[in-house]
């Protein structure tokens, strides 16, 4: 097993490591999202609140599928680059 694969297997390589600048932007966006969700949650009542929660859950499920597909597509693209570089090149 190569060193890189072994390190990845043991969790010593973080595949989604963010730069400090991106991490700060993501934190800022997440804070805005949380504050807006809290405001809506405290404002909405009854059926409107239920509909909002259904929307949030559906959106989260959509993001989970979309992000997973993007990761797989990116991984496959990287594998194609490696194959072309070392085998087909």
PDB file with one MODEL, atoms N, CA, C and O in Angstrom:
MODEL        1
ATOM      1  N   UNK A   1       0.856  -1.174   0.000  1.00  0.00           N
ATOM      2  CA  UNK A   1       0.000   0.000   0.000  1.00  0.00           C
ATOM      3  C   UNK A   1       0.899   1.232   0.000  1.00  0.00           C
ATOM      4  O   UNK A   1       1.868   1.307   0.755  1.00  0.00           O
ATOM      5  N   UNK A   2       0.565   2.200  -0.859  1.00  0.00           N
ATOM      6  CA  UNK A   2       1.398   3.404  -0.924  1.00  0.00           C
ATOM      7  C   UNK A   2       1.246   4.224   0.353  1.00  0.00           C
ATOM      8  O   UNK A   2       0.256   4.095   1.074  1.00  0.00           O
ATOM      9  N   UNK A   3       2.232   5.062   0.621  1.00  0.00           N
ATOM     10  CA  UNK A   3       2.200   5.905   1.819  1.00  0.00           C
ATOM     11  C   UNK A   3       1.000   6.823   1.855  1.00  0.00           C
ATOM     12  O   UNK A   3       0.386   7.008   2.906  1.00  0.00           O
ATOM     13  N   UNK A   4       0.655   7.407   0.697  1.00  0.00           N
ATOM     14  CA  UNK A   4      -0.470   8.328   0.625  1.00  0.00           C
ATOM     15  C   UNK A   4      -1.777   7.614   0.950  1.00  0.00           C
ATOM     16  O   UNK A   4      -2.584   8.113   1.734  1.00  0.00           O
ATOM     17  N   UNK A   5      -1.982   6.455   0.351  1.00  0.00           N
ATOM     18  CA  UNK A   5      -3.218   5.700   0.585  1.00  0.00           C
ATOM     19  C   UNK A   5      -3.314   5.270   2.044  1.00  0.00           C
ATOM     20  O   UNK A   5      -4.386   5.332   2.646  1.00  0.00           O
ATOM     21  N   UNK A   6      -2.207   4.839   2.600  1.00  0.00           N
ATOM     22  CA  UNK A   6      -2.186   4.415   4.000  1.00  0.00           C
ATOM     23  C   UNK A   6      -2.519   5.594   4.926  1.00  0.00           C
ATOM     24  O   UNK A   6      -3.305   5.452   5.863  1.00  0.00           O
ATOM     25  N   UNK A   7      -1.922   6.740   4.658  1.00  0.00           N
ATOM     26  CA  UNK A   7      -2.196   7.935   5.471  1.00  0.00           C
ATOM     27  C   UNK A   7      -3.665   8.352   5.354  1.00  0.00           C
ATOM     28  O   UNK A   7      -4.285   8.757   6.337  1.00  0.00           O
ATOM     29  N   UNK A   8      -4.209   8.247   4.147  1.00  0.00           N
ATOM     30  CA  UNK A   8      -5.616   8.578   3.935  1.00  0.00           C
ATOM     31  C   UNK A   8      -6.511   7.601   4.695  1.00  0.00           C
ATOM     32  O   UNK A   8      -7.477   8.012   5.339  1.00  0.00           O
ATOM     33  N   UNK A   9      -6.192   6.312   4.620  1.00  0.00           N
ATOM     34  CA  UNK A   9      -6.961   5.284   5.305  1.00  0.00           C
ATOM     35  C   UNK A   9      -7.004   5.531   6.811  1.00  0.00           C
ATOM     36  O   UNK A   9      -8.057   5.390   7.433  1.00  0.00           O
ATOM     37  N   UNK A  10      -5.879   5.894   7.390  1.00  0.00           N
ATOM     38  CA  UNK A  10      -5.807   6.111   8.837  1.00  0.00           C
ATOM     39  C   UNK A  10      -6.296   7.494   9.267  1.00  0.00           C
ATOM     40  O   UNK A  10      -6.207   7.849  10.442  1.00  0.00           O
ATOM     41  N   UNK A  11      -6.806   8.261   8.326  1.00  0.00           N
ATOM     42  CA  UNK A  11      -7.407   9.548   8.668  1.00  0.00           C
ATOM     43  C   UNK A  11      -6.419  10.672   8.871  1.00  0.00           C
ATOM     44  O   UNK A  11      -6.754  11.696   9.466  1.00  0.00           O
ATOM     45  N   UNK A  12      -5.204  10.495   8.384  1.00  0.00           N
ATOM     46  CA  UNK A  12      -4.185  11.533   8.549  1.00  0.00           C
ATOM     47  C   UNK A  12      -4.203  12.561   7.429  1.00  0.00           C
ATOM     48  O   UNK A  12      -3.451  13.534   7.467  1.00  0.00           O
ATOM     49  N   UNK A  13      -5.045  12.354   6.443  1.00  0.00           N
ATOM     50  CA  UNK A  13      -5.206  13.311   5.348  1.00  0.00           C
ATOM     51  C   UNK A  13      -6.654  13.754   5.353  1.00  0.00           C
ATOM     52  O   UNK A  13      -7.563  12.928   5.278  1.00  0.00           O
ATOM     53  N   UNK A  14      -6.867  15.040   5.440  1.00  0.00           N
ATOM     54  CA  UNK A  14      -8.220  15.599   5.451  1.00  0.00           C
ATOM     55  C   UNK A  14      -8.583  15.995   4.025  1.00  0.00           C
ATOM     56  O   UNK A  14      -8.018  16.951   3.493  1.00  0.00           O
ATOM     57  N   UNK A  15      -9.520  15.275   3.391  1.00  0.00           N
ATOM     58  CA  UNK A  15      -9.822  15.554   1.988  1.00  0.00           C
ATOM     59  C   UNK A  15     -10.527  16.884   1.764  1.00  0.00           C
ATOM     60  O   UNK A  15     -10.545  17.388   0.642  1.00  0.00           O
ATOM     61  N   UNK A  16     -11.102  17.455   2.801  1.00  0.00           N
ATOM     62  CA  UNK A  16     -11.806  18.713   2.629  1.00  0.00           C
ATOM     63  C   UNK A  16     -11.214  19.793   3.514  1.00  0.00           C
ATOM     64  O   UNK A  16     -11.934  20.523   4.194  1.00  0.00           O
ATOM     65  N   UNK A  17      -9.920  19.881   3.496  1.00  0.00           N
ATOM     66  CA  UNK A  17      -9.239  20.897   4.277  1.00  0.00           C
ATOM     67  C   UNK A  17      -9.480  22.258   3.630  1.00  0.00           C
ATOM     68  O   UNK A  17      -9.339  22.406   2.416  1.00  0.00           O
ATOM     69  N   UNK A  18      -9.840  23.245   4.435  1.00  0.00           N
ATOM     70  CA  UNK A  18     -10.126  24.576   3.927  1.00  0.00           C
ATOM     71  C   UNK A  18      -8.998  25.525   4.282  1.00  0.00           C
ATOM     72  O   UNK A  18      -8.367  25.407   5.332  1.00  0.00           O
ATOM     73  N   UNK A  19      -8.757  26.468   3.384  1.00  0.00           N
ATOM     74  CA  UNK A  19      -7.793  27.513   3.691  1.00  0.00           C
ATOM     75  C   UNK A  19      -8.394  28.404   4.781  1.00  0.00           C
ATOM     76  O   UNK A  19      -9.616  28.455   4.919  1.00  0.00           O
ATOM     77  N   UNK A  20      -7.570  29.100   5.550  1.00  0.00           N
ATOM     78  CA  UNK A  20      -8.116  29.981   6.589  1.00  0.00           C
ATOM     79  C   UNK A  20      -9.078  31.030   6.039  1.00  0.00           C
ATOM     80  O   UNK A  20     -10.062  31.377   6.692  1.00  0.00           O
ATOM     81  N   UNK A  21      -8.792  31.539   4.830  1.00  0.00           N
ATOM     82  CA  UNK A  21      -9.674  32.554   4.234  1.00  0.00           C
ATOM     83  C   UNK A  21     -11.051  31.963   3.906  1.00  0.00           C
ATOM     84  O   UNK A  21     -12.085  32.574   4.174  1.00  0.00           O
ATOM     85  N   UNK A  22     -11.036  30.766   3.323  1.00  0.00           N
ATOM     86  CA  UNK A  22     -12.302  30.127   2.986  1.00  0.00           C
ATOM     87  C   UNK A  22     -13.050  29.732   4.246  1.00  0.00           C
ATOM     88  O   UNK A  22     -14.269  29.886   4.313  1.00  0.00           O
ATOM     89  N   UNK A  23     -12.340  29.226   5.248  1.00  0.00           N
ATOM     90  CA  UNK A  23     -12.984  28.838   6.506  1.00  0.00           C
ATOM     91  C   UNK A  23     -13.682  30.034   7.144  1.00  0.00           C
ATOM     92  O   UNK A  23     -14.788  29.900   7.668  1.00  0.00           O
ATOM     93  N   UNK A  24     -13.047  31.198   7.104  1.00  0.00           N
ATOM     94  CA  UNK A  24     -13.654  32.412   7.675  1.00  0.00           C
ATOM     95  C   UNK A  24     -14.910  32.799   6.898  1.00  0.00           C
ATOM     96  O   UNK A  24     -15.916  33.177   7.497  1.00  0.00           O
ATOM     97  N   UNK A  25     -14.857  32.708   5.569  1.00  0.00           N
ATOM     98  CA  UNK A  25     -16.036  33.029   4.751  1.00  0.00           C
ATOM     99  C   UNK A  25     -17.168  32.047   5.027  1.00  0.00           C
ATOM    100  O   UNK A  25     -18.327  32.440   5.162  1.00  0.00           O
ATOM    101  N   UNK A  26     -16.820  30.766   5.111  1.00  0.00           N
ATOM    102  CA  UNK A  26     -17.839  29.761   5.386  1.00  0.00           C
ATOM    103  C   UNK A  26     -18.476  29.979   6.759  1.00  0.00           C
ATOM    104  O   UNK A  26     -19.690  29.849   6.913  1.00  0.00           O
ATOM    105  N   UNK A  27     -17.662  30.308   7.742  1.00  0.00           N
ATOM    106  CA  UNK A  27     -18.181  30.561   9.089  1.00  0.00           C
ATOM    107  C   UNK A  27     -19.130  31.756   9.073  1.00  0.00           C
ATOM    108  O   UNK A  27     -20.182  31.725   9.711  1.00  0.00           O
ATOM    109  N   UNK A  28     -18.759  32.804   8.344  1.00  0.00           N
ATOM    110  CA  UNK A  28     -19.603  33.985   8.242  1.00  0.00           C
ATOM    111  C   UNK A  28     -20.941  33.651   7.589  1.00  0.00           C
ATOM    112  O   UNK A  28     -21.995  34.074   8.064  1.00  0.00           O
ATOM    113  N   UNK A  29     -20.893  32.893   6.504  1.00  0.00           N
ATOM    114  CA  UNK A  29     -22.124  32.505   5.804  1.00  0.00           C
ATOM    115  C   UNK A  29     -22.991  31.598   6.678  1.00  0.00           C
ATOM    116  O   UNK A  29     -24.215  31.728   6.690  1.00  0.00           O
ATOM    117  N   UNK A  30     -22.356  30.683   7.406  1.00  0.00           N
ATOM    118  CA  UNK A  30     -23.095  29.794   8.291  1.00  0.00           C
ATOM    119  C   UNK A  30     -23.767  30.581   9.409  1.00  0.00           C
ATOM    120  O   UNK A  30     -24.916  30.310   9.755  1.00  0.00           O
ATOM    121  N   UNK A  31     -23.063  31.547   9.972  1.00  0.00           N
ATOM    122  CA  UNK A  31     -23.655  32.383  11.030  1.00  0.00           C
ATOM    123  C   UNK A  31     -24.889  33.124  10.518  1.00  0.00           C
ATOM    124  O   UNK A  31     -25.903  33.199  11.212  1.00  0.00           O
ATOM    125  N   UNK A  32     -24.803  33.677   9.290  1.00  0.00           N
ATOM    126  CA  UNK A  32     -25.950  34.374   8.708  1.00  0.00           C
ATOM    127  C   UNK A  32     -27.109  33.404   8.501  1.00  0.00           C
ATOM    128  O   UNK A  32     -28.262  33.739   8.772  1.00  0.00           O
ATOM    129  N   UNK A  33     -26.804  32.224   8.030  1.00  0.00           N
ATOM    130  CA  UNK A  33     -27.827  31.204   7.815  1.00  0.00           C
ATOM    131  C   UNK A  33     -28.521  30.840   9.124  1.00  0.00           C
ATOM    132  O   UNK A  33     -29.748  30.757   9.180  1.00  0.00           O
ATOM    133  N   UNK A  34     -27.736  30.626  10.168  1.00  0.00           N
ATOM    134  CA  UNK A  34     -28.288  30.248  11.470  1.00  0.00           C
ATOM    135  C   UNK A  34     -29.153  31.372  12.038  1.00  0.00           C
ATOM    136  O   UNK A  34     -30.242  31.116  12.553  1.00  0.00           O
ATOM    137  N   UNK A  35     -28.679  32.600  11.948  1.00  0.00           N
ATOM    138  CA  UNK A  35     -29.452  33.731  12.475  1.00  0.00           C
ATOM    139  C   UNK A  35     -30.779  33.892  11.736  1.00  0.00           C
ATOM    140  O   UNK A  35     -31.814  34.131  12.358  1.00  0.00           O
ATOM    141  N   UNK A  36     -30.748  33.761  10.410  1.00  0.00           N
ATOM    142  CA  UNK A  36     -31.986  33.879   9.636  1.00  0.00           C
ATOM    143  C   UNK A  36     -32.942  32.730   9.931  1.00  0.00           C
ATOM    144  O   UNK A  36     -34.155  32.930   9.997  1.00  0.00           O
ATOM    145  N   UNK A  37     -32.406  31.540  10.106  1.00  0.00           N
ATOM    146  CA  UNK A  37     -33.263  30.403  10.441  1.00  0.00           C
ATOM    147  C   UNK A  37     -33.911  30.595  11.812  1.00  0.00           C
ATOM    148  O   UNK A  37     -35.089  30.291  11.997  1.00  0.00           O
ATOM    149  N   UNK A  38     -33.130  31.103  12.776  1.00  0.00           N
ATOM    150  CA  UNK A  38     -33.690  31.368  14.113  1.00  0.00           C
ATOM    151  C   UNK A  38     -34.805  32.402  14.032  1.00  0.00           C
ATOM    152  O   UNK A  38     -35.849  32.252  14.668  1.00  0.00           O
ATOM    153  N   UNK A  39     -34.580  33.452  13.248  1.00  0.00           N
ATOM    154  CA  UNK A  39     -35.594  34.507  13.115  1.00  0.00           C
ATOM    155  C   UNK A  39     -36.873  33.952  12.495  1.00  0.00           C
ATOM    156  O   UNK A  39     -37.974  34.227  12.971  1.00  0.00           O
ATOM    157  N   UNK A  40     -36.719  33.176  11.438  1.00  0.00           N
ATOM    158  CA  UNK A  40     -37.907  32.587  10.812  1.00  0.00           C
ATOM    159  C   UNK A  40     -38.598  31.609  11.750  1.00  0.00           C
ATOM    160  O   UNK A  40     -39.825  31.588  11.844  1.00  0.00           O
ATOM    161  N   UNK A  41     -37.811  30.806  12.439  1.00  0.00           N
ATOM    162  CA  UNK A  41     -38.376  29.815  13.347  1.00  0.00           C
ATOM    163  C   UNK A  41     -39.182  30.469  14.460  1.00  0.00           C
ATOM    164  O   UNK A  41     -40.220  29.948  14.867  1.00  0.00           O
ATOM    165  N   UNK A  42     -38.706  31.606  14.950  1.00  0.00           N
ATOM    166  CA  UNK A  42     -39.428  32.278  16.037  1.00  0.00           C
ATOM    167  C   UNK A  42     -40.629  33.077  15.525  1.00  0.00           C
ATOM    168  O   UNK A  42     -41.538  33.385  16.294  1.00  0.00           O
ATOM    169  N   UNK A  43     -40.638  33.409  14.247  1.00  0.00           N
ATOM    170  CA  UNK A  43     -41.716  34.203  13.664  1.00  0.00           C
ATOM    171  C   UNK A  43     -42.860  33.344  13.159  1.00  0.00           C
ATOM    172  O   UNK A  43     -44.030  33.681  13.339  1.00  0.00           O
ATOM    173  N   UNK A  44     -42.518  32.238  12.529  1.00  0.00           N
ATOM    174  CA  UNK A  44     -43.535  31.396  11.907  1.00  0.00           C
ATOM    175  C   UNK A  44     -44.271  30.551  12.940  1.00  0.00           C
ATOM    176  O   UNK A  44     -43.708  30.158  13.961  1.00  0.00           O
ATOM    177  N   UNK A  45     -45.518  30.287  12.656  1.00  0.00           N
ATOM    178  CA  UNK A  45     -46.365  29.482  13.546  1.00  0.00           C
ATOM    179  C   UNK A  45     -47.137  28.454  12.735  1.00  0.00           C
ATOM    180  O   UNK A  45     -47.373  28.642  11.542  1.00  0.00           O
ATOM    181  N   UNK A  46     -47.522  27.385  13.378  1.00  0.00           N
ATOM    182  CA  UNK A  46     -48.424  26.392  12.802  1.00  0.00           C
ATOM    183  C   UNK A  46     -47.955  25.809  11.488  1.00  0.00           C
ATOM    184  O   UNK A  46     -46.824  25.340  11.360  1.00  0.00           O
ATOM    185  N   UNK A  47     -48.871  25.849  10.490  1.00  0.00           N
ATOM    186  CA  UNK A  47     -48.595  25.248   9.194  1.00  0.00           C
ATOM    187  C   UNK A  47     -47.409  25.907   8.488  1.00  0.00           C
ATOM    188  O   UNK A  47     -46.639  25.233   7.805  1.00  0.00           O
ATOM    189  N   UNK A  48     -47.263  27.225   8.653  1.00  0.00           N
ATOM    190  CA  UNK A  48     -46.138  27.917   8.021  1.00  0.00           C
ATOM    191  C   UNK A  48     -44.804  27.403   8.566  1.00  0.00           C
ATOM    192  O   UNK A  48     -43.849  27.200   7.816  1.00  0.00           O
ATOM    193  N   UNK A  49     -44.759  27.196   9.878  1.00  0.00           N
ATOM    194  CA  UNK A  49     -43.549  26.681  10.506  1.00  0.00           C
ATOM    195  C   UNK A  49     -43.259  25.260  10.033  1.00  0.00           C
ATOM    196  O   UNK A  49     -42.110  24.924   9.746  1.00  0.00           O
ATOM    197  N   UNK A  50     -44.296  24.421   9.948  1.00  0.00           N
ATOM    198  CA  UNK A  50     -44.132  23.053   9.456  1.00  0.00           C
ATOM    199  C   UNK A  50     -43.623  23.047   8.016  1.00  0.00           C
ATOM    200  O   UNK A  50     -42.737  22.268   7.666  1.00  0.00           O
ATOM    201  N   UNK A  51     -44.187  23.916   7.191  1.00  0.00           N
ATOM    202  CA  UNK A  51     -43.764  24.011   5.792  1.00  0.00           C
ATOM    203  C   UNK A  51     -42.308  24.463   5.700  1.00  0.00           C
ATOM    204  O   UNK A  51     -41.544  23.938   4.890  1.00  0.00           O
ATOM    205  N   UNK A  52     -41.925  25.435   6.528  1.00  0.00           N
ATOM    206  CA  UNK A  52     -40.533  25.901   6.539  1.00  0.00           C
ATOM    207  C   UNK A  52     -39.587  24.770   6.940  1.00  0.00           C
ATOM    208  O   UNK A  52     -38.542  24.586   6.315  1.00  0.00           O
ATOM    209  N   UNK A  53     -39.943  24.018   7.968  1.00  0.00           N
ATOM    210  CA  UNK A  53     -39.101  22.899   8.397  1.00  0.00           C
ATOM    211  C   UNK A  53     -39.001  21.820   7.322  1.00  0.00           C
ATOM    212  O   UNK A  53     -37.939  21.226   7.135  1.00  0.00           O
ATOM    213  N   UNK A  54     -40.100  21.564   6.619  1.00  0.00           N
ATOM    214  CA  UNK A  54     -40.055  20.608   5.516  1.00  0.00           C
ATOM    215  C   UNK A  54     -39.120  21.111   4.413  1.00  0.00           C
ATOM    216  O   UNK A  54     -38.362  20.341   3.823  1.00  0.00           O
ATOM    217  N   UNK A  55     -39.191  22.414   4.149  1.00  0.00           N
ATOM    218  CA  UNK A  55     -38.318  23.014   3.141  1.00  0.00           C
ATOM    219  C   UNK A  55     -36.846  22.866   3.544  1.00  0.00           C
ATOM    220  O   UNK A  55     -36.013  22.459   2.734  1.00  0.00           O
ATOM    221  N   UNK A  56     -36.536  23.197   4.795  1.00  0.00           N
ATOM    222  CA  UNK A  56     -35.151  23.104   5.282  1.00  0.00           C
ATOM    223  C   UNK A  56     -34.658  21.661   5.183  1.00  0.00           C
ATOM    224  O   UNK A  56     -33.535  21.426   4.736  1.00  0.00           O
ATOM    225  N   UNK A  57     -35.472  20.702   5.589  1.00  0.00           N
ATOM    226  CA  UNK A  57     -35.079  19.296   5.522  1.00  0.00           C
ATOM    227  C   UNK A  57     -34.883  18.832   4.081  1.00  0.00           C
ATOM    228  O   UNK A  57     -33.924  18.121   3.784  1.00  0.00           O
ATOM    229  N   UNK A  58     -35.786  19.231   3.186  1.00  0.00           N
ATOM    230  CA  UNK A  58     -35.655  18.856   1.777  1.00  0.00           C
ATOM    231  C   UNK A  58     -34.397  19.479   1.171  1.00  0.00           C
ATOM    232  O   UNK A  58     -33.696  18.838   0.389  1.00  0.00           O
ATOM    233  N   UNK A  59     -34.120  20.715   1.531  1.00  0.00           N
ATOM    234  CA  UNK A  59     -32.923  21.399   1.030  1.00  0.00           C
ATOM    235  C   UNK A  59     -31.658  20.705   1.531  1.00  0.00           C
ATOM    236  O   UNK A  59     -30.707  20.527   0.771  1.00  0.00           O
ATOM    237  N   UNK A  60     -31.644  20.319   2.786  1.00  0.00           N
ATOM    238  CA  UNK A  60     -30.489  19.603   3.341  1.00  0.00           C
ATOM    239  C   UNK A  60     -30.274  18.258   2.655  1.00  0.00           C
ATOM    240  O   UNK A  60     -29.139  17.870   2.378  1.00  0.00           O
ATOM    241  N   UNK A  61     -31.366  17.550   2.384  1.00  0.00           N
ATOM    242  CA  UNK A  61     -31.261  16.269   1.684  1.00  0.00           C
ATOM    243  C   UNK A  61     -30.738  16.476   0.264  1.00  0.00           C
ATOM    244  O   UNK A  61     -29.907  15.704  -0.216  1.00  0.00           O
ATOM    245  N   UNK A  62     -31.227  17.522  -0.406  1.00  0.00           N
ATOM    246  CA  UNK A  62     -30.740  17.844  -1.746  1.00  0.00           C
ATOM    247  C   UNK A  62     -29.246  18.141  -1.720  1.00  0.00           C
ATOM    248  O   UNK A  62     -28.494  17.643  -2.559  1.00  0.00           O
ATOM    249  N   UNK A  63     -28.818  18.949  -0.761  1.00  0.00           N
ATOM    250  CA  UNK A  63     -27.395  19.289  -0.657  1.00  0.00           C
ATOM    251  C   UNK A  63     -26.540  18.060  -0.401  1.00  0.00           C
ATOM    252  O   UNK A  63     -25.454  17.930  -0.966  1.00  0.00           O
ATOM    253  N   UNK A  64     -27.014  17.163   0.439  1.00  0.00           N
ATOM    254  CA  UNK A  64     -26.250  15.953   0.745  1.00  0.00           C
ATOM    255  C   UNK A  64     -26.023  15.129  -0.518  1.00  0.00           C
ATOM    256  O   UNK A  64     -24.912  14.655  -0.757  1.00  0.00           O
ATOM    257  N   UNK A  65     -27.065  14.954  -1.327  1.00  0.00           N
ATOM    258  CA  UNK A  65     -26.944  14.188  -2.573  1.00  0.00           C
ATOM    259  C   UNK A  65     -26.038  14.931  -3.553  1.00  0.00           C
ATOM    260  O   UNK A  65     -25.170  14.326  -4.182  1.00  0.00           O
ATOM    261  N   UNK A  66     -26.237  16.225  -3.678  1.00  0.00           N
ATOM    262  CA  UNK A  66     -25.463  17.031  -4.621  1.00  0.00           C
ATOM    263  C   UNK A  66     -23.978  17.068  -4.265  1.00  0.00           C
ATOM    264  O   UNK A  66     -23.124  16.923  -5.140  1.00  0.00           O
ATOM    265  N   UNK A  67     -23.677  17.260  -3.004  1.00  0.00           N
ATOM    266  CA  UNK A  67     -22.284  17.328  -2.559  1.00  0.00           C
ATOM    267  C   UNK A  67     -21.607  15.971  -2.735  1.00  0.00           C
ATOM    268  O   UNK A  67     -20.446  15.903  -3.138  1.00  0.00           O
ATOM    269  N   UNK A  68     -22.322  14.900  -2.436  1.00  0.00           N
ATOM    270  CA  UNK A  68     -21.765  13.563  -2.626  1.00  0.00           C
ATOM    271  C   UNK A  68     -21.447  13.332  -4.101  1.00  0.00           C
ATOM    272  O   UNK A  68     -20.377  12.822  -4.436  1.00  0.00           O
ATOM    273  N   UNK A  69     -22.370  13.703  -4.975  1.00  0.00           N
ATOM    274  CA  UNK A  69     -22.146  13.535  -6.411  1.00  0.00           C
ATOM    275  C   UNK A  69     -20.964  14.384  -6.888  1.00  0.00           C
ATOM    276  O   UNK A  69     -20.173  13.929  -7.714  1.00  0.00           O
ATOM    277  N   UNK A  70     -20.841  15.592  -6.383  1.00  0.00           N
ATOM    278  CA  UNK A  70     -19.715  16.452  -6.762  1.00  0.00           C
ATOM    279  C   UNK A  70     -18.386  15.846  -6.313  1.00  0.00           C
ATOM    280  O   UNK A  70     -17.397  15.892  -7.044  1.00  0.00           O
ATOM    281  N   UNK A  71     -18.369  15.281  -5.111  1.00  0.00           N
ATOM    282  CA  UNK A  71     -17.152  14.644  -4.614  1.00  0.00           C
ATOM    283  C   UNK A  71     -16.768  13.470  -5.509  1.00  0.00           C
ATOM    284  O   UNK A  71     -15.606  13.328  -5.888  1.00  0.00           O
ATOM    285  N   UNK A  72     -17.739  12.635  -5.842  1.00  0.00           N
ATOM    286  CA  UNK A  72     -17.476  11.468  -6.685  1.00  0.00           C
ATOM    287  C   UNK A  72     -16.993  11.911  -8.066  1.00  0.00           C
ATOM    288  O   UNK A  72     -16.042  11.341  -8.601  1.00  0.00           O
ATOM    289  N   UNK A  73     -17.636  12.913  -8.638  1.00  0.00           N
ATOM    290  CA  UNK A  73     -17.224  13.411  -9.955  1.00  0.00           C
ATOM    291  C   UNK A  73     -15.805  13.963  -9.910  1.00  0.00           C
ATOM    292  O   UNK A  73     -15.012  13.715 -10.818  1.00  0.00           O
ATOM    293  N   UNK A  74     -15.488  14.701  -8.873  1.00  0.00           N
ATOM    294  CA  UNK A  74     -14.134  15.241  -8.724  1.00  0.00           C
ATOM    295  C   UNK A  74     -13.106  14.151  -8.550  1.00  0.00           C
ATOM    296  O   UNK A  74     -12.012  14.226  -9.109  1.00  0.00           O
ATOM    297  N   UNK A  75     -13.448  13.143  -7.781  1.00  0.00           N
ATOM    298  CA  UNK A  75     -12.535  12.021  -7.571  1.00  0.00           C
ATOM    299  C   UNK A  75     -12.287  11.296  -8.890  1.00  0.00           C
ATOM    300  O   UNK A  75     -11.150  10.955  -9.215  1.00  0.00           O
ATOM    301  N   UNK A  76     -13.355  11.062  -9.644  1.00  0.00           N
ATOM    302  CA  UNK A  76     -13.214  10.389 -10.937  1.00  0.00           C
ATOM    303  C   UNK A  76     -12.369  11.216 -11.906  1.00  0.00           C
ATOM    304  O   UNK A  76     -11.548  10.668 -12.641  1.00  0.00           O
ATOM    305  N   UNK A  77     -12.570  12.522 -11.904  1.00  0.00           N
ATOM    306  CA  UNK A  77     -11.771  13.394 -12.763  1.00  0.00           C
ATOM    307  C   UNK A  77     -10.293  13.302 -12.395  1.00  0.00           C
ATOM    308  O   UNK A  77      -9.432  13.214 -13.271  1.00  0.00           O
ATOM    309  N   UNK A  78     -10.008  13.322 -11.108  1.00  0.00           N
ATOM    310  CA  UNK A  78      -8.623  13.183 -10.658  1.00  0.00           C
ATOM    311  C   UNK A  78      -8.027  11.849 -11.059  1.00  0.00           C
ATOM    312  O   UNK A  78      -6.860  11.772 -11.443  1.00  0.00           O
ATOM    313  N   UNK A  79      -8.831  10.796 -10.970  1.00  0.00           N
ATOM    314  CA  UNK A  79      -8.353   9.469 -11.377  1.00  0.00           C
ATOM    315  C   UNK A  79      -8.060   9.441 -12.875  1.00  0.00           C
ATOM    316  O   UNK A  79      -7.099   8.810 -13.315  1.00  0.00           O
ATOM    317  N   UNK A  80      -8.891  10.124 -13.650  1.00  0.00           N
ATOM    318  CA  UNK A  80      -8.640  10.177 -15.099  1.00  0.00           C
ATOM    319  C   UNK A  80      -7.340  10.915 -15.404  1.00  0.00           C
ATOM    320  O   UNK A  80      -6.571  10.494 -16.268  1.00  0.00           O
ATOM    321  N   UNK A  81      -7.094  12.023 -14.688  1.00  0.00           N
ATOM    322  CA  UNK A  81      -5.832  12.747 -14.866  1.00  0.00           C
ATOM    323  C   UNK A  81      -4.641  11.850 -14.531  1.00  0.00           C
ATOM    324  O   UNK A  81      -3.656  11.813 -15.268  1.00  0.00           O
ATOM    325  N   UNK A  82      -4.738  11.129 -13.414  1.00  0.00           N
ATOM    326  CA  UNK A  82      -3.644  10.235 -13.006  1.00  0.00           C
ATOM    327  C   UNK A  82      -3.454   9.130 -14.039  1.00  0.00           C
ATOM    328  O   UNK A  82      -2.323   8.815 -14.410  1.00  0.00           O
ATOM    329  N   UNK A  83      -4.541   8.547 -14.501  1.00  0.00           N
ATOM    330  CA  UNK A  83      -4.454   7.483 -15.500  1.00  0.00           C
ATOM    331  C   UNK A  83      -3.793   8.009 -16.772  1.00  0.00           C
ATOM    332  O   UNK A  83      -2.883   7.381 -17.313  1.00  0.00           O
ATOM    333  N   UNK A  84      -4.249   9.148 -17.236  1.00  0.00           N
ATOM    334  CA  UNK A  84      -3.699   9.726 -18.455  1.00  0.00           C
ATOM    335  C   UNK A  84      -2.222  10.072 -18.290  1.00  0.00           C
ATOM    336  O   UNK A  84      -1.435   9.923 -19.225  1.00  0.00           O
ATOM    337  N   UNK A  85      -1.856  10.529 -17.112  1.00  0.00           N
ATOM    338  CA  UNK A  85      -0.463  10.904 -16.853  1.00  0.00           C
ATOM    339  C   UNK A  85       0.444   9.699 -16.811  1.00  0.00           C
ATOM    340  O   UNK A  85       1.523   9.725 -17.403  1.00  0.00           O
ATOM    341  N   UNK A  86       0.039   8.638 -16.126  1.00  0.00           N
ATOM    342  CA  UNK A  86       0.942   7.529 -15.865  1.00  0.00           C
ATOM    343  C   UNK A  86       0.722   6.304 -16.757  1.00  0.00           C
ATOM    344  O   UNK A  86       1.634   5.491 -16.907  1.00  0.00           O
ATOM    345  N   UNK A  87      -0.439   6.157 -17.339  1.00  0.00           N
ATOM    346  CA  UNK A  87      -0.718   4.951 -18.118  1.00  0.00           C
ATOM    347  C   UNK A  87      -0.866   5.270 -19.600  1.00  0.00           C
ATOM    348  O   UNK A  87      -0.217   4.660 -20.450  1.00  0.00           O
ATOM    349  N   UNK A  88      -1.707   6.209 -19.887  1.00  0.00           N
ATOM    350  CA  UNK A  88      -2.060   6.504 -21.267  1.00  0.00           C
ATOM    351  C   UNK A  88      -1.112   7.519 -21.901  1.00  0.00           C
ATOM    352  O   UNK A  88      -1.060   7.645 -23.124  1.00  0.00           O
ATOM    353  N   UNK A  89      -0.364   8.240 -21.070  1.00  0.00           N
ATOM    354  CA  UNK A  89       0.472   9.339 -21.536  1.00  0.00           C
ATOM    355  C   UNK A  89       1.663   8.889 -22.235  1.00  0.00           C
ATOM    356  O   UNK A  89       2.462   9.711 -22.684  1.00  0.00           O
TER     357      UNK A  89
ENDMDL
END
